[in-house]
Amino acid sequence: MIRLVVSDLVRQSRVWLGVLFVIIATGFVGAITAALLETGSVHGGAVQEGLSSTASAVIMFTVITALVVLGSAANLTISLQLRTYVLWQLVGVRPALVGVVVLAQLGIVGLVGAFVGCLLALPVFPSLFVWVFREWPDMQGISVHLGGVSILIVTVAIGVVVLLGGLRSARRAARTPPIEALRDAEPPRMRMGWLRIVLTVATVGAVVALVLNLDGGASMSTFSGQAVLLTPLIAAVFAAAGPLLFPLVLRAWTAAIPARASATWLLARNSARYRLSRSNAAIGPLMVAIALAGVSTRPRRRRPQRRPRAPEAMPGSPSPPRGS
């Protein structure tokens, strides 16, 4: 089985390169976050407080993006190779073994990609730390840390997320009958798995809690700091609920032009509906990326500095001269 897993990965390497690059990027960001937490725990005090708050924001954005992007990329990668997995059953490979092989391939790609991303973060993190915290007095001249335990935790966590994201597609590859190899495989239907349901409920709850908190009379600095999280959370809701929302959106805007208007339009609309599941794998990550980029590039308003008021004169005391 090991030979089958490795040889198929090598032969289908072009198909796996897309999800591998996404996993490498996720491992890089995860290693940076782990390095912030580890550096803060080593130094403690104000350093730990500042780095923990920064790492919390990075973790929130990374988790949302990783669950949406990695799951969509893993499902699309397996769907593109579904015909190959079905052909295995014709040569005697048991359906249960097909599912095990697919999960093994996902695990190998997830662990290797996450580990490579962590290795890329090792030489970059010191310079990145100095550049990001160059205006923080408490962060000047401190040593940065990223140990093997942190790298191991990040690698295993990303590998588990990749496996969970591709679990449904692996089951579909194992349960597809061999007769499917005799005709063109249909793209998988968009369905809400239990992972997406949990993610949708969690993000909707986070948006509601954040809106109620912003309406609670918080200070201006707290309001502006928490309001930044609202845009990526809303984007995460739409991305997580994509299997329910995207077909409705496609049906709504295509209904504005009647099908009899053009034969080309009719074919294009039916083709888009037919392959909507593959479009979902690109729409969700792109939407989250645009939301995160918009938050990171949003200009911050500077609060005007107030001039100190002159002390009021006591009754009966002489007024100070105008030139003073």
Secondary structure, 3 states (H helix, E strand, C coil): CHHHHHHHHHHCHHHHHHHHHHHHHHHHHHHHHHHHHHHHHHHCHHHHHHHHHHHHHHHHHHHHHHHHHHHHHHHHHHHHCHHHHHHHHHCCCCHHHHHHHHHHHHHHHHHHHHHHHHHHHHHHHHHHHHHHCCCCHHHCCCCCCCCHHHHHHHHHHHHHHHHHHCHHHHHHHHHCCHHHHHCCCCCCCCCCCHHHHHHHHHHHHHHHHHHHHHCCCCCHHHHHHHHCCHHHHHHHHHHHCHHHHHHHHHHHHHCCCCHHHCHHHHHHHHHHHHCHHHHHHHHHHHHHHHHHHHHHCCCCCCCCCCCCCCCCCCCCCCCCCCCC
